[in-house]
Amino acid sequence: MGASLTDTELDDDDADFAEAHEINVTPFIDVVLVLLIIFMVAAPLSTVDLPIDLPTSTATAQKKPDKPTYLSIKPDLSLAIGETRVRRSELVRRLDADSEGGKDRFIFLRADRAVPYGELMDVLEILRTGGYTRIKLVALEGVPEQASAPDELKP
């Protein structure tokens, strides 16, 4: 006679094809790790990386916009929008070419501590005559190292 399967043999076969009721988290972990690596690589690329020795300030930090426009004055008195060098004569034209926000956007001005006050004022005047009046000065957060008055002001 032919071989027939018993009930216990049928139950064993059904157990092999039973649905798993647990969530497989391995693909989820893989996706999260890939996203983490992407953000770790992309985050440093979204900052301005010019070597400028900023002064410190004890003022409370304010929220920055999503795409801020940074104007930097380097110690050699050259200007840069973001990380792109620009001549003073082309400053307003280059800011106008960047159409995001128009003249009402904030310009974040970063000046090295070695930049003379007169040079900073010259750049501010160029921006003002070009129609850019919303300017924020950028400084490092924290307490200044030397809080005492300069030698010529001491009694």
N, CA, C and O atoms as a GROMACS GRO file, in nm:
protein
  620
    1MET      N    1   0.081  -0.117   0.000
    1MET     CA    2   0.000   0.000   0.000
    1MET      C    3   0.085   0.123   0.000
    1MET      O    4   0.204   0.119   0.032
    2GLY      N    5   0.025   0.229  -0.036
    2GLY     CA    6   0.098   0.355  -0.042
    2GLY      C    7   0.123   0.411   0.096
    2GLY      O    8   0.054   0.381   0.193
    3ALA      N    9   0.224   0.494   0.101
    3ALA     CA   10   0.260   0.557   0.228
    3ALA      C   11   0.167   0.674   0.252
    3ALA      O   12   0.139   0.753   0.162
    4SER      N   13   0.119   0.684   0.374
    4SER     CA   14   0.030   0.795   0.409
    4SER      C   15   0.096   0.873   0.523
    4SER      O   16   0.170   0.818   0.605
    5LEU      N   17   0.068   1.000   0.524
    5LEU     CA   18   0.126   1.086   0.626
    5LEU      C   19   0.036   1.088   0.748
    5LEU      O   20  -0.086   1.095   0.737
    6THR      N   21   0.098   1.084   0.861
    6THR     CA   22   0.020   1.091   0.985
    6THR      C   23  -0.001   1.237   1.022
    6THR      O   24   0.058   1.326   0.962
    7ASP      N   25  -0.084   1.260   1.119
    7ASP     CA   26  -0.116   1.396   1.162
    7ASP      C   27   0.007   1.467   1.220
    7ASP      O   28   0.022   1.588   1.201
    8THR      N   29   0.093   1.394   1.289
    8THR     CA   30   0.211   1.460   1.346
    8THR      C   31   0.308   1.501   1.237
    8THR      O   32   0.376   1.604   1.250
    9GLU      N   33   0.316   1.424   1.132
    9GLU     CA   34   0.403   1.463   1.021
    9GLU      C   35   0.348   1.586   0.950
    9GLU      O   36   0.426   1.670   0.905
   10LEU      N   37   0.218   1.600   0.940
   10LEU     CA   38   0.157   1.718   0.879
   10LEU      C   39   0.182   1.842   0.965
   10LEU      O   40   0.209   1.950   0.913
   11ASP      N   41   0.174   1.825   1.097
   11ASP     CA   42   0.197   1.939   1.187
   11ASP      C   43   0.342   1.988   1.176
   11ASP      O   44   0.366   2.108   1.185
   12ASP      N   45   0.438   1.897   1.158
   12ASP     CA   46   0.577   1.937   1.145
   12ASP      C   47   0.599   2.017   1.017
   12ASP      O   48   0.673   2.115   1.017
   13ASP      N   49   0.534   1.975   0.908
   13ASP     CA   50   0.546   2.050   0.783
   13ASP      C   51   0.482   2.187   0.794
   13ASP      O   52   0.536   2.284   0.740
   14ASP      N   53   0.371   2.198   0.863
   14ASP     CA   54   0.304   2.328   0.881
   14ASP      C   55   0.390   2.421   0.966
   14ASP      O   56   0.391   2.542   0.944
   15ALA      N   57   0.462   2.366   1.062
   15ALA     CA   58   0.547   2.448   1.149
   15ALA      C   59   0.661   2.511   1.069
   15ALA      O   60   0.705   2.622   1.101
   16ASP      N   61   0.708   2.443   0.966
   16ASP     CA   62   0.814   2.498   0.883
   16ASP      C   63   0.767   2.620   0.804
   16ASP      O   64   0.846   2.712   0.780
   17PHE      N   65   0.640   2.621   0.765
   17PHE     CA   66   0.587   2.730   0.685
   17PHE      C   67   0.504   2.830   0.766
   17PHE      O   68   0.433   2.912   0.709
   18ALA      N   69   0.513   2.823   0.896
   18ALA     CA   70   0.435   2.914   0.980
   18ALA      C   71   0.490   3.057   0.966
   18ALA      O   72   0.609   3.077   0.945
   19GLU      N   73   0.401   3.154   0.978
   19GLU     CA   74   0.441   3.294   0.967
   19GLU      C   75   0.512   3.338   1.093
   19GLU      O   76   0.474   3.301   1.204
   20ALA      N   77   0.614   3.416   1.075
   20ALA     CA   78   0.684   3.472   1.190
   20ALA      C   79   0.613   3.601   1.228
   20ALA      O   80   0.586   3.686   1.143
   21HIS      N   81   0.583   3.616   1.354
   21HIS     CA   82   0.509   3.733   1.400
   21HIS      C   83   0.599   3.837   1.465
   21HIS      O   84   0.549   3.926   1.535
   22GLU      N   85   0.729   3.828   1.445
   22GLU     CA   86   0.820   3.929   1.498
   22GLU      C   87   0.860   4.024   1.386
   22GLU      O   88   0.857   3.988   1.268
   23ILE      N   89   0.896   4.147   1.424
   23ILE     CA   90   0.941   4.246   1.326
   23ILE      C   91   1.090   4.225   1.304
   23ILE      O   92   1.167   4.216   1.400
   24ASN      N   93   1.130   4.219   1.180
   24ASN     CA   94   1.270   4.206   1.146
   24ASN      C   95   1.330   4.346   1.143
   24ASN      O   96   1.302   4.423   1.051
   25VAL      N   97   1.412   4.380   1.241
   25VAL     CA   98   1.465   4.516   1.252
   25VAL      C   99   1.600   4.533   1.181
   25VAL      O  100   1.651   4.645   1.177
   26THR      N  101   1.655   4.430   1.128
   26THR     CA  102   1.786   4.441   1.063
   26THR      C  103   1.784   4.539   0.945
   26THR      O  104   1.874   4.622   0.938
   27PRO      N  105   1.687   4.534   0.854
   27PRO     CA  106   1.686   4.634   0.745
   27PRO      C  107   1.668   4.777   0.798
   27PRO      O  108   1.725   4.871   0.743
   28PHE      N  109   1.590   4.792   0.903
   28PHE     CA  110   1.570   4.925   0.962
   28PHE      C  111   1.702   4.979   1.018
   28PHE      O  112   1.734   5.096   0.997
   29ILE      N  113   1.776   4.896   1.087
   29ILE     CA  114   1.904   4.938   1.144
   29ILE      C  115   2.002   4.973   1.032
   29ILE      O  116   2.078   5.069   1.044
   30ASP      N  117   2.001   4.896   0.924
   30ASP     CA  118   2.089   4.926   0.811
   30ASP      C  119   2.058   5.063   0.752
   30ASP      O  120   2.149   5.140   0.723
   31VAL      N  121   1.932   5.093   0.734
   31VAL     CA  122   1.892   5.222   0.678
   31VAL      C  123   1.932   5.336   0.772
   31VAL      O  124   1.982   5.439   0.726
   32VAL      N  125   1.910   5.320   0.901
   32VAL     CA  126   1.946   5.424   0.998
   32VAL      C  127   2.096   5.448   0.998
   32VAL      O  128   2.139   5.563   1.004
   33LEU      N  129   2.176   5.345   0.991
   33LEU     CA  130   2.321   5.362   0.988
   33LEU      C  131   2.367   5.432   0.861
   33LEU      O  132   2.458   5.516   0.866
   34VAL      N  133   2.307   5.400   0.748
   34VAL     CA  134   2.342   5.470   0.623
   34VAL      C  135   2.305   5.617   0.633
   34VAL      O  136   2.383   5.703   0.591
   35LEU      N  137   2.187   5.648   0.686
   35LEU     CA  138   2.147   5.788   0.702
   35LEU      C  139   2.240   5.862   0.798
   35LEU      O  140   2.274   5.978   0.775
   36LEU      N  141   2.282   5.796   0.904
   36LEU     CA  142   2.374   5.856   0.999
   36LEU      C  143   2.505   5.892   0.932
   36LEU      O  144   2.558   6.002   0.953
   37ILE      N  145   2.557   5.803   0.852
   37ILE     CA  146   2.682   5.830   0.780
   37ILE      C  147   2.664   5.946   0.683
   37ILE      O  148   2.752   6.031   0.672
   38ILE      N  149   2.553   5.950   0.612
   38ILE     CA  150   2.527   6.059   0.518
   38ILE      C  151   2.524   6.193   0.590
   38ILE      O  152   2.586   6.289   0.544
   39PHE      N  153   2.454   6.201   0.703
   39PHE     CA  154   2.446   6.326   0.776
   39PHE      C  155   2.580   6.364   0.838
   39PHE      O  156   2.613   6.483   0.846
   40MET      N  157   2.658   6.266   0.882
   40MET     CA  158   2.789   6.297   0.938
   40MET      C  159   2.883   6.354   0.832
   40MET      O  160   2.967   6.438   0.864
   41VAL      N  161   2.870   6.310   0.709
   41VAL     CA  162   2.954   6.360   0.601
   41VAL      C  163   2.903   6.496   0.552
   41VAL      O  164   2.983   6.584   0.522
   42ALA      N  165   2.771   6.513   0.545
   42ALA     CA  166   2.714   6.635   0.488
   42ALA      C  167   2.715   6.753   0.584
   42ALA      O  168   2.720   6.867   0.539
   43ALA      N  169   2.712   6.731   0.714
   43ALA     CA  170   2.704   6.841   0.811
   43ALA      C  171   2.824   6.935   0.803
   43ALA      O  172   2.803   7.056   0.802
   44PRO      N  173   2.947   6.887   0.797
   44PRO     CA  174   3.058   6.982   0.788
   44PRO      C  175   3.060   7.060   0.657
   44PRO      O  176   3.117   7.169   0.652
   45LEU      N  177   3.000   7.008   0.553
   45LEU     CA  178   2.998   7.078   0.425
   45LEU      C  179   2.904   7.197   0.425
   45LEU      O  180   2.915   7.283   0.338
   46SER      N  181   2.812   7.205   0.520
   46SER     CA  182   2.714   7.313   0.520
   46SER      C  183   2.759   7.432   0.604
   46SER      O  184   2.680   7.523   0.626
   47THR      N  185   2.881   7.433   0.651
   47THR     CA  186   2.931   7.544   0.732
   47THR      C  187   3.037   7.621   0.655
   47THR      O  188   3.099   7.568   0.563
   48VAL      N  189   3.058   7.745   0.694
   48VAL     CA  190   3.163   7.826   0.635
   48VAL      C  191   3.294   7.791   0.706
   48VAL      O  192   3.299   7.790   0.829
   49ASP      N  193   3.397   7.763   0.630
   49ASP     CA  194   3.521   7.715   0.689
   49ASP      C  195   3.638   7.806   0.652
   49ASP      O  196   3.740   7.760   0.600
   50LEU      N  197   3.624   7.936   0.679
   50LEU     CA  198   3.734   8.028   0.659
   50LEU      C  199   3.800   8.052   0.794
   50LEU      O  200   3.731   8.071   0.894
   51PRO      N  201   3.932   8.053   0.798
   51PRO     CA  202   4.000   8.073   0.926
   51PRO      C  203   3.996   8.220   0.969
   51PRO      O  204   4.079   8.300   0.925
   52ILE      N  205   3.899   8.254   1.053
   52ILE     CA  206   3.884   8.391   1.103
   52ILE      C  207   3.881   8.384   1.254
   52ILE      O  208   3.807   8.305   1.312
   53ASP      N  209   3.961   8.468   1.318
   53ASP     CA  210   3.967   8.474   1.463
   53ASP      C  211   3.860   8.572   1.511
   53ASP      O  212   3.884   8.692   1.519
   54LEU      N  213   3.741   8.520   1.543
   54LEU     CA  214   3.629   8.604   1.582
   54LEU      C  215   3.642   8.649   1.727
   54LEU      O  216   3.692   8.574   1.811
   55PRO      N  217   3.597   8.770   1.756
   55PRO     CA  218   3.593   8.811   1.897
   55PRO      C  219   3.481   8.736   1.968
   55PRO      O  220   3.393   8.678   1.904
   56THR      N  221   3.484   8.737   2.102
   56THR     CA  222   3.381   8.668   2.179
   56THR      C  223   3.276   8.768   2.226
   56THR      O  224   3.303   8.888   2.235
   57SER      N  225   3.158   8.717   2.257
   57SER     CA  226   3.049   8.799   2.305
   57SER      C  227   2.970   8.720   2.408
   57SER      O  228   2.960   8.597   2.399
   58THR      N  229   2.915   8.790   2.507
   58THR     CA  230   2.834   8.724   2.609
   58THR      C  231   2.686   8.738   2.579
   58THR      O  232   2.603   8.698   2.661
   59ALA      N  233   2.650   8.794   2.464
   59ALA     CA  234   2.509   8.809   2.427
   59ALA      C  235   2.448   8.672   2.400
   59ALA      O  236   2.519   8.578   2.363
   60THR      N  237   2.318   8.661   2.420
   60THR     CA  238   2.251   8.533   2.395
   60THR      C  239   2.246   8.507   2.245
   60THR      O  240   2.223   8.597   2.165
   61ALA      N  241   2.268   8.382   2.209
   61ALA     CA  242   2.269   8.344   2.068
   61ALA      C  243   2.128   8.350   2.011
   61ALA      O  244   2.030   8.321   2.080
   62GLN      N  245   2.119   8.390   1.884
   62GLN     CA  246   1.991   8.398   1.816
   62GLN      C  247   1.983   8.289   1.711
   62GLN      O  248   2.085   8.238   1.664
   63LYS      N  249   1.861   8.255   1.673
   63LYS     CA  250   1.838   8.149   1.574
   63LYS      C  251   1.881   8.198   1.436
   63LYS      O  252   1.849   8.309   1.395
   64LYS      N  253   1.955   8.111   1.364
   64LYS     CA  254   1.999   8.144   1.229
   64LYS      C  255   1.894   8.097   1.128
   64LYS      O  256   1.823   8.000   1.155
   65PRO      N  257   1.884   8.163   1.014
   65PRO     CA  258   1.794   8.114   0.910
   65PRO      C  259   1.848   7.986   0.847
   65PRO      O  260   1.962   7.946   0.873
   66ASP      N  261   1.766   7.922   0.765
   66ASP     CA  262   1.805   7.795   0.704
   66ASP      C  263   1.927   7.810   0.614
   66ASP      O  264   2.018   7.727   0.619
   67LYS      N  265   1.930   7.915   0.532
   67LYS     CA  266   2.043   7.938   0.441
   67LYS      C  267   2.097   8.078   0.465
   67LYS      O  268   2.062   8.171   0.393
   68PRO      N  269   2.183   8.096   0.567
   68PRO     CA  270   2.234   8.229   0.596
   68PRO      C  271   2.337   8.273   0.492
   68PRO      O  272   2.405   8.191   0.431
   69THR      N  273   2.347   8.404   0.473
   69THR     CA  274   2.447   8.462   0.384
   69THR      C  275   2.558   8.517   0.472
   69THR      O  276   2.538   8.614   0.545
   70TYR      N  277   2.676   8.456   0.464
   70TYR     CA  278   2.790   8.499   0.544
   70TYR      C  279   2.882   8.585   0.458
   70TYR      O  280   2.920   8.547   0.347
   71LEU      N  281   2.916   8.702   0.511
   71LEU     CA  282   3.017   8.788   0.450
   71LEU      C  283   3.132   8.795   0.548
   71LEU      O  284   3.114   8.835   0.664
   72SER      N  285   3.251   8.757   0.504
   72SER     CA  286   3.367   8.750   0.593
   72SER      C  287   3.471   8.852   0.551
   72SER      O  288   3.496   8.872   0.433
   73ILE      N  289   3.531   8.917   0.652
   73ILE     CA  290   3.645   9.005   0.630
   73ILE      C  291   3.765   8.935   0.694
   73ILE      O  292   3.771   8.918   0.815
   74LYS      N  293   3.859   8.895   0.610
   74LYS     CA  294   3.976   8.820   0.657
   74LYS      C  295   4.080   8.917   0.714
   74LYS      O  296   4.070   9.038   0.695
   75PRO      N  297   4.181   8.864   0.784
   75PRO     CA  298   4.286   8.951   0.840
   75PRO      C  299   4.360   9.033   0.735
   75PRO      O  300   4.408   9.143   0.765
   76ASP      N  301   4.370   8.981   0.612
   76ASP     CA  302   4.436   9.057   0.505
   76ASP      C  303   4.341   9.156   0.437
   76ASP      O  304   4.374   9.212   0.332
   77LEU      N  305   4.221   9.177   0.497
   77LEU     CA  306   4.117   9.271   0.453
   77LEU      C  307   4.047   9.229   0.324
   77LEU      O  308   3.975   9.309   0.265
   78SER      N  309   4.066   9.105   0.280
   78SER     CA  310   3.992   9.057   0.165
   78SER      C  311   3.853   9.013   0.210
   78SER      O  312   3.832   8.982   0.328
   79LEU      N  313   3.758   9.012   0.118
   79LEU     CA  314   3.618   8.978   0.148
   79LEU      C  315   3.585   8.843   0.086
   79LEU      O  316   3.643   8.802  -0.014
   80ALA      N  317   3.489   8.774   0.149
   80ALA     CA  318   3.440   8.647   0.095
   80ALA      C  319   3.292   8.634   0.128
   80ALA      O  320   3.251   8.660   0.241
   81ILE      N  321   3.214   8.593   0.030
   81ILE     CA  322   3.073   8.559   0.052
   81ILE      C  323   3.070   8.408   0.061
   81ILE      O  324   3.100   8.338  -0.036
   82GLY      N  325   3.034   8.356   0.179
   82GLY     CA  326   3.047   8.213   0.204
   82GLY      C  327   3.195   8.180   0.206
   82GLY      O  328   3.267   8.226   0.295
   83GLU      N  329   3.242   8.103   0.110
   83GLU     CA  330   3.384   8.073   0.098
   83GLU      C  331   3.442   8.125  -0.033
   83GLU      O  332   3.556   8.095  -0.068
   84THR      N  333   3.362   8.204  -0.108
   84THR     CA  334   3.404   8.257  -0.237
   84THR      C  335   3.457   8.398  -0.220
   84THR      O  336   3.387   8.486  -0.172
   85ARG      N  337   3.582   8.419  -0.261
   85ARG     CA  338   3.642   8.552  -0.252
   85ARG      C  339   3.570   8.647  -0.347
   85ARG      O  340   3.525   8.608  -0.455
   86VAL      N  341   3.559   8.771  -0.304
   86VAL     CA  342   3.491   8.873  -0.385
   86VAL      C  343   3.563   9.007  -0.363
   86VAL      O  344   3.607   9.038  -0.253
   87ARG      N  345   3.573   9.085  -0.472
   87ARG     CA  346   3.632   9.219  -0.460
   87ARG      C  347   3.528   9.315  -0.405
   87ARG      O  348   3.408   9.295  -0.423
   88ARG      N  349   3.575   9.419  -0.337
   88ARG     CA  350   3.482   9.517  -0.279
   88ARG      C  351   3.394   9.580  -0.386
   88ARG      O  352   3.277   9.607  -0.362
   89SER      N  353   3.451   9.604  -0.504
   89SER     CA  354   3.374   9.667  -0.611
   89SER      C  355   3.262   9.577  -0.663
   89SER      O  356   3.165   9.626  -0.721
   90GLU      N  357   3.274   9.446  -0.643
   90GLU     CA  358   3.173   9.351  -0.691
   90GLU      C  359   3.082   9.300  -0.581
   90GLU      O  360   2.995   9.217  -0.607
   91LEU      N  361   3.100   9.348  -0.457
   91LEU     CA  362   3.028   9.292  -0.342
   91LEU      C  363   2.877   9.300  -0.358
   91LEU      O  364   2.809   9.199  -0.346
   92VAL      N  365   2.824   9.418  -0.386
   92VAL     CA  366   2.679   9.435  -0.396
   92VAL      C  367   2.624   9.358  -0.516
   92VAL      O  368   2.518   9.297  -0.508
   93ARG      N  369   2.696   9.361  -0.627
   93ARG     CA  370   2.650   9.289  -0.747
   93ARG      C  371   2.643   9.139  -0.720
   93ARG      O  372   2.549   9.073  -0.764
   94ARG      N  373   2.741   9.084  -0.647
   94ARG     CA  374   2.740   8.941  -0.616
   94ARG      C  375   2.629   8.906  -0.518
   94ARG      O  376   2.568   8.799  -0.529
   95LEU      N  377   2.601   8.996  -0.422
   95LEU     CA  378   2.489   8.972  -0.331
   95LEU      C  379   2.356   8.980  -0.404
   95LEU      O  380   2.265   8.904  -0.375
   96ASP      N  381   2.345   9.073  -0.499
   96ASP     CA  382   2.223   9.084  -0.579
   96ASP      C  383   2.202   8.960  -0.666
   96ASP      O  384   2.088   8.919  -0.688
   97ALA      N  385   2.311   8.900  -0.714
   97ALA     CA  386   2.300   8.782  -0.800
   97ALA      C  387   2.245   8.663  -0.723
   97ALA      O  388   2.180   8.576  -0.780
   98ASP      N  389   2.271   8.659  -0.593
   98ASP     CA  390   2.214   8.554  -0.509
   98ASP      C  391   2.072   8.596  -0.476
   98ASP      O  392   2.051   8.677  -0.386
   99SER      N  393   1.975   8.541  -0.547
   99SER     CA  394   1.837   8.591  -0.542
   99SER      C  395   1.760   8.549  -0.417
   99SER      O  396   1.648   8.596  -0.396
  100GLU      N  397   1.816   8.462  -0.333
  100GLU     CA  398   1.741   8.413  -0.217
  100GLU      C  399   1.726   8.522  -0.112
  100GLU      O  400   1.826   8.565  -0.054
  101GLY      N  401   1.605   8.567  -0.087
  101GLY     CA  402   1.579   8.663   0.019
  101GLY      C  403   1.582   8.807  -0.023
  101GLY      O  404   1.527   8.892   0.047
  102GLY      N  405   1.645   8.839  -0.133
  102GLY     CA  406   1.652   8.977  -0.178
  102GLY      C  407   1.731   9.064  -0.081
  102GLY      O  408   1.816   9.015  -0.007
  103LYS      N  409   1.702   9.192  -0.083
  103LYS     CA  410   1.774   9.287   0.003
  103LYS      C  411   1.721   9.286   0.146
  103LYS      O  412   1.781   9.349   0.233
  104ASP      N  413   1.610   9.217   0.172
  104ASP     CA  414   1.554   9.211   0.307
  104ASP      C  415   1.613   9.100   0.392
  104ASP      O  416   1.584   9.091   0.511
  105ARG      N  417   1.695   9.015   0.333
  105ARG     CA  418   1.754   8.906   0.410
  105ARG      C  419   1.865   8.960   0.501
  105ARG      O  420   1.918   9.068   0.478
  106PHE      N  421   1.898   8.882   0.602
  106PHE     CA  422   2.006   8.920   0.692
  106PHE      C  423   2.139   8.881   0.630
  106PHE      O  424   2.153   8.773   0.573
  107ILE      N  425   2.236   8.968   0.643
  107ILE     CA  426   2.374   8.940   0.604
  107ILE      C  427   2.451   8.922   0.735
  107ILE      O  428   2.454   9.012   0.819
  108PHE      N  429   2.512   8.806   0.752
  108PHE     CA  430   2.589   8.777   0.872
  108PHE      C  431   2.735   8.815   0.845
  108PHE      O  432   2.803   8.750   0.766
  109LEU      N  433   2.780   8.921   0.910
  109LEU     CA  434   2.914   8.976   0.887
  109LEU      C  435   3.011   8.919   0.989
  109LEU      O  436   2.995   8.939   1.109
  110ARG      N  437   3.112   8.848   0.939
  110ARG     CA  438   3.217   8.789   1.023
  110ARG      C  439   3.345   8.866   0.993
  110ARG      O  440   3.392   8.866   0.879
  111ALA      N  441   3.403   8.930   1.095
  111ALA     CA  442   3.528   9.003   1.077
  111ALA      C  443   3.631   8.950   1.176
  111ALA      O  444   3.601   8.931   1.293
  112ASP      N  445   3.751   8.928   1.126
  112ASP     CA  446   3.861   8.885   1.212
  112ASP      C  447   3.891   8.994   1.312
  112ASP      O  448   3.873   9.112   1.283
  113ARG      N  449   3.937   8.956   1.431
  113ARG     CA  450   3.963   9.056   1.536
  113ARG      C  451   4.077   9.148   1.497
  113ARG      O  452   4.091   9.255   1.557
  114ALA      N  453   4.160   9.112   1.400
  114ALA     CA  454   4.271   9.196   1.356
  114ALA      C  455   4.227   9.303   1.255
  114ALA      O  456   4.307   9.389   1.219
  115VAL      N  457   4.103   9.298   1.209
  115VAL     CA  458   4.054   9.395   1.111
  115VAL      C  459   4.031   9.529   1.180
  115VAL      O  460   3.962   9.536   1.281
  116PRO      N  461   4.090   9.637   1.127
  116PRO     CA  462   4.068   9.769   1.187
  116PRO      C  463   3.921   9.812   1.177
  116PRO      O  464   3.850   9.775   1.084
  117TYR      N  465   3.879   9.890   1.275
  117TYR     CA  466   3.740   9.935   1.282
  117TYR      C  467   3.701  10.013   1.156
  117TYR      O  468   3.588   9.999   1.108
  118GLY      N  469   3.792  10.094   1.104
  118GLY     CA  470   3.763  10.172   0.984
  118GLY      C  471   3.731  10.084   0.864
  118GLY      O  472   3.643  10.117   0.784
  119GLU      N  473   3.802   9.973   0.851
  119GLU     CA  474   3.776   9.880   0.739
  119GLU      C  475   3.639   9.814   0.754
  119GLU      O  476   3.567   9.796   0.655
  120LEU      N  477   3.604   9.779   0.877
  120LEU     CA  478   3.472   9.721   0.902
  120LEU      C  479   3.363   9.822   0.865
  120LEU      O  480   3.263   9.785   0.803
  121MET      N  481   3.382   9.946   0.902
  121MET     CA  482   3.284  10.050   0.869
  121MET      C  483   3.276  10.074   0.719
  121MET      O  484   3.167  10.100   0.667
  122ASP      N  485   3.388  10.064   0.647
  122ASP     CA  486   3.386  10.078   0.502
  122ASP      C  487   3.299   9.970   0.438
  122ASP      O  488   3.221   9.998   0.347
  123VAL      N  489   3.312   9.846   0.485
  123VAL     CA  490   3.231   9.736   0.431
  123VAL      C  491   3.084   9.758   0.464
  123VAL      O  492   2.997   9.736   0.380
  124LEU      N  493   3.056   9.802   0.586
  124LEU     CA  494   2.917   9.832   0.624
  124LEU      C  495   2.859   9.943   0.536
  124LEU      O  496   2.741   9.938   0.500
  125GLU      N  497   2.939  10.041   0.501
  125GLU     CA  498   2.893  10.151   0.414
  125GLU      C  499   2.865  10.100   0.273
  125GLU      O  500   2.767  10.141   0.210
  126ILE      N  501   2.949  10.010   0.223
  126ILE     CA  502   2.925   9.950   0.091
  126ILE      C  503   2.792   9.875   0.092
  126ILE      O  504   2.714   9.887  -0.002
  127LEU      N  505   2.767   9.799   0.197
  127LEU     CA  506   2.641   9.725   0.207
  127LEU      C  507   2.522   9.820   0.217
  127LEU      O  508   2.419   9.796   0.154
  128ARG      N  509   2.535   9.927   0.296
  128ARG     CA  510   2.425  10.022   0.314
  128ARG      C  511   2.391  10.092   0.184
  128ARG      O  512   2.274  10.106   0.150
  129THR      N  513   2.493  10.138   0.109
  129THR     CA  514   2.466  10.205  -0.018
  129THR      C  515   2.409  10.108  -0.121
  129THR      O  516   2.339  10.151  -0.212
  130GLY      N  517   2.438   9.981  -0.107
  130GLY     CA  518   2.381   9.880  -0.198
  130GLY      C  519   2.240   9.838  -0.159
  130GLY      O  520   2.178   9.760  -0.231
  131GLY      N  521   2.188   9.888  -0.046
  131GLY     CA  522   2.051   9.856  -0.006
  131GLY      C  523   2.041   9.746   0.097
  131GLY      O  524   1.931   9.706   0.134
  132TYR      N  525   2.153   9.695   0.143
  132TYR     CA  526   2.152   9.588   0.243
  132TYR      C  527   2.167   9.651   0.382
  132TYR      O  528   2.277   9.689   0.422
  133THR      N  529   2.056   9.662   0.454
  133THR     CA  530   2.058   9.728   0.585
  133THR      C  531   2.035   9.630   0.700
  133THR      O  532   2.048   9.668   0.816
  134ARG      N  533   2.003   9.508   0.669
  134ARG     CA  534   1.979   9.408   0.775
  134ARG      C  535   2.105   9.324   0.791
  134ARG      O  536   2.122   9.220   0.727
  135ILE      N  537   2.194   9.371   0.879
  135ILE     CA  538   2.325   9.309   0.897
  135ILE      C  539   2.339   9.267   1.042
  135ILE      O  540   2.307   9.343   1.134
  136LYS      N  541   2.387   9.146   1.063
  136LYS     CA  542   2.414   9.095   1.198
  136LYS      C  543   2.562   9.066   1.208
  136LYS      O  544   2.622   9.005   1.119
  137LEU      N  545   2.622   9.110   1.318
  137LEU     CA  546   2.763   9.084   1.341
  137LEU      C  547   2.778   8.950   1.412
  137LEU      O  548   2.705   8.921   1.506
  138VAL      N  549   2.873   8.870   1.365
  138VAL     CA  550   2.894   8.735   1.419
  138VAL      C  551   3.013   8.739   1.514
  138VAL      O  552   3.118   8.795   1.482
  139ALA      N  553   2.996   8.677   1.630
  139ALA     CA  554   3.104   8.664   1.729
  139ALA      C  555   3.097   8.525   1.789
  139ALA      O  556   2.995   8.457   1.777
  140LEU      N  557   3.203   8.484   1.854
  140LEU     CA  558   3.204   8.356   1.924
  140LEU      C  559   3.124   8.370   2.053
  140LEU      O  560   3.125   8.476   2.116
  141GLU      N  561   3.055   8.264   2.092
  141GLU     CA  562   2.981   8.266   2.218
  141GLU      C  563   3.076   8.240   2.333
  141GLU      O  564   3.173   8.164   2.320
  142GLY      N  565   3.048   8.303   2.444
  142GLY     CA  566   3.129   8.277   2.563
  142GLY      C  567   3.175   8.405   2.628
  142GLY      O  568   3.141   8.515   2.585
  143VAL      N  569   3.253   8.387   2.732
  143VAL     CA  570   3.306   8.500   2.808
  143VAL      C  571   3.441   8.537   2.748
  143VAL      O  572   3.524   8.449   2.725
  144PRO      N  573   3.465   8.666   2.722
  144PRO     CA  574   3.596   8.706   2.668
  144PRO      C  575   3.708   8.672   2.764
  144PRO      O  576   3.692   8.680   2.886
  145GLU      N  577   3.823   8.634   2.709
  145GLU     CA  578   3.937   8.598   2.792
  145GLU      C  579   3.989   8.719   2.868
  145GLU      O  580   4.019   8.708   2.987
  146GLN      N  581   4.000   8.832   2.802
  146GLN     CA  582   4.055   8.953   2.863
  146GLN      C  583   3.942   9.055   2.872
  146GLN      O  584   3.912   9.124   2.775
  147ALA      N  585   3.879   9.064   2.988
  147ALA     CA  586   3.766   9.155   3.006
  147ALA      C  587   3.810   9.290   3.058
  147ALA      O  588   3.726   9.378   3.079
  148SER      N  589   3.938   9.310   3.081
  148SER     CA  590   3.984   9.438   3.133
  148SER      C  591   3.997   9.540   3.021
  148SER      O  592   4.001   9.504   2.903
  149ALA      N  593   4.004   9.667   3.059
  149ALA     CA  594   4.013   9.776   2.961
  149ALA      C  595   4.152   9.777   2.899
  149ALA      O  596   4.247   9.730   2.961
  150PRO      N  597   4.164   9.830   2.776
  150PRO     CA  598   4.295   9.841   2.713
  150PRO      C  599   4.388   9.932   2.795
  150PRO      O  600   4.341  10.012   2.876
  151ASP      N  601   4.519   9.918   2.774
  151ASP     CA  602   4.617   9.992   2.853
  151ASP      C  603   4.600  10.142   2.845
  151ASP      O  604   4.619  10.211   2.945
  152GLU      N  605   4.563  10.195   2.728
  152GLU     CA  606   4.552  10.340   2.714
  152GLU      C  607   4.431  10.396   2.788
  152GLU      O  608   4.425  10.517   2.809
  153LEU      N  609   4.334  10.312   2.826
  153LEU     CA  610   4.217  10.359   2.898
  153LEU      C  611   4.228  10.339   3.049
  153LEU      O  612   4.144  10.388   3.124
  154LYS      N  613   4.330  10.269   3.093
  154LYS     CA  614   4.348  10.245   3.236
  154LYS      C  615   4.394  10.373   3.305
  154LYS      O  616   4.473  10.448   3.248
  155PRO      N  617   4.346  10.400   3.429
  155PRO     CA  618   4.388  10.522   3.500
  155PRO      C  619   4.530  10.515   3.548
  155PRO      O  620   4.580  10.610   3.609
   0.00000   0.00000   0.00000
